[in-house]
Amino acid sequence: MRIGIIGTRGIPNQYGGFEQFTEYIAPALVERGHEVFVYNSSLHPYAENSWRGVHLIKKNNPESKIGTSGQFIYDLNCILDSRKRKYDIILQLGYTSSSIWSFLFPKKSVLITNMDGLEWKRSKYSAPVKKFLEKAEKWAAVHSDKLIADSKGIQAYLLDKYKKKSEFIAYGASLFTDPDEKTLRPFGLTQYEYNLLIARMEPENNVEMILIGHHQSKTENKLILIGNYSNRYGTYLKNKYENEKIIFLGPLYDLRILNNLRFFSNLYFHGHSVGGTNPSLLEAMASQALIVAHNNIFNCSVLEKDAFYFSSSNEINLILEKKIRKEDFDGYLDNNNKRIESLYSWNHITDQVENCLTNALHQHTN
């Protein structure tokens, strides 16, 4: 198959979830004999025209000059280019700034859209932006030949709201099997004597709820926060809650360090409440973290009974007051490892993507 992947800022990954997904899936599809093209933003630092056998098509992205609206122009440039490539399949990752151009996609290519999470529910957006995103979601759902949902919750939502079936394909993760306690030394941490939170500083990630619960508790463990706190909300949280027990480390991108910090934490907090299967949750599971997750359909469908859940700061306080020790919950860790290997390994996810694309193309041509 000749496959074009649209909707990311490009690979190798420098940005986020869809880029991570593409970084694994695109080369894997090439290894299976497919010809794969990935659109890269002109702002992406990687300058070559291929990566691990994947063709890279760099298109102008004026986002650095004109702000967020530049994403719409970048997507338009990618879609216009796709009209001359004769793709069998166009895999569109997300819809926030591309579905407005849905009528321009080449008619002979099969358009498959990964619908992402419920973007219009994110609290960081203003009311007009939320209204637009809800419309954009509808445009993508209606105009795509096939939909992909990255969680069971999103799959049920799409069926209920748009009466459209979707293929459930989550993100992937790789088991972390090489922990090194020396990684903790620069941070002054001791194994299993700190708790961890890795998240964007946004309200829907329930960071403040976790901070309040931790602050109210009598736990002796520090809470380490990793994430960029330079935005208004992050600055507010840091100024209000940072003390000797709550430490904001800022952003960290080294996966080896992140995996070790997750592995050696006592409790790992995951507060995400909007979206589908979250990549950072899978990485925490794959790093043998003992997870305390926000109680919602997205997290529960992934973790099932192998985690602790909270819906309020008081519930976090109660969990911390139990003085839970990670070493007493090997069963949770083992079950999550098995889940990663059976449901979320990158090889399994690639199988699902390849089957989805092949079946969609077969249905389109018959």
Secondary structure as GFF3:
##gff-version 3
##sequence-region A 1 366
A	DSSP	beta_strand	2	6	.	.	.	ID=ss1
A	DSSP	alpha_helix	17	31	.	.	.	ID=ss2
A	DSSP	beta_strand	35	41	.	.	.	ID=ss3
A	DSSP	beta_strand	50	51	.	.	.	ID=ss4
A	DSSP	beta_strand	54	59	.	.	.	ID=ss5
A	DSSP	alpha_helix	63	66	.	.	.	ID=ss6
A	DSSP	alpha_helix	70	82	.	.	.	ID=ss7
A	DSSP	beta_strand	89	93	.	.	.	ID=ss8
A	DSSP	three_ten_helix	99	104	.	.	.	ID=ss9
A	DSSP	beta_strand	110	114	.	.	.	ID=ss10
A	DSSP	three_ten_helix	119	121	.	.	.	ID=ss11
A	DSSP	alpha_helix	127	143	.	.	.	ID=ss12
A	DSSP	beta_strand	146	149	.	.	.	ID=ss13
A	DSSP	alpha_helix	152	162	.	.	.	ID=ss14
A	DSSP	beta_strand	167	168	.	.	.	ID=ss15
A	DSSP	three_ten_helix	181	187	.	.	.	ID=ss16
A	DSSP	beta_strand	194	198	.	.	.	ID=ss17
A	DSSP	three_ten_helix	203	205	.	.	.	ID=ss18
A	DSSP	alpha_helix	207	216	.	.	.	ID=ss19
A	DSSP	beta_strand	222	226	.	.	.	ID=ss20
A	DSSP	alpha_helix	232	241	.	.	.	ID=ss21
A	DSSP	beta_strand	246	250	.	.	.	ID=ss22
A	DSSP	alpha_helix	255	263	.	.	.	ID=ss23
A	DSSP	beta_strand	268	270	.	.	.	ID=ss24
A	DSSP	alpha_helix	279	286	.	.	.	ID=ss25
A	DSSP	beta_strand	291	294	.	.	.	ID=ss26
A	DSSP	alpha_helix	297	303	.	.	.	ID=ss27
A	DSSP	beta_strand	308	310	.	.	.	ID=ss28
A	DSSP	alpha_helix	313	321	.	.	.	ID=ss29
A	DSSP	three_ten_helix	326	328	.	.	.	ID=ss30
A	DSSP	alpha_helix	330	343	.	.	.	ID=ss31
A	DSSP	alpha_helix	346	365	.	.	.	ID=ss32
###
